[in-house]
Amino acid sequence: MSTMNTTQLPKHTRQKLVSFARLLVQGTPLEPMAYEQQLLQQFIDGEVSIDEMSYRLDQYAAANASVD
């Protein structure tokens, strides 16, 4: 199964996708924090794909996980 290269979507389409996702999580604990907002902007600008964002978020979460 092949995946779509989301960086090839037009910028306005990527913007609409991000706006919709932000609307869904607005006012909830899932609302994007600063680093996530930065990645979303990079996605809108076509600098990273959804797969790359996912990878970076996983790396960020692992590096910032608190040890109990």
FENLIN-V331115 format. One record per run of one state. SS is the DSSP state (hx for helix, st for strand, lp for the rest). FROM is the first residue (numbers start at 1). TO is the last residue. If there is no record, write none. Layout:
# FENLIN-V331115
SS;FROM;TO  SS;FROM;TO
This chain:
# FENLIN-V331115
lp;1;5  hx;6;8  lp;9;10  hx;11;25  lp;26;33  hx;34;44  lp;45;49  hx;50;63  lp;64;68
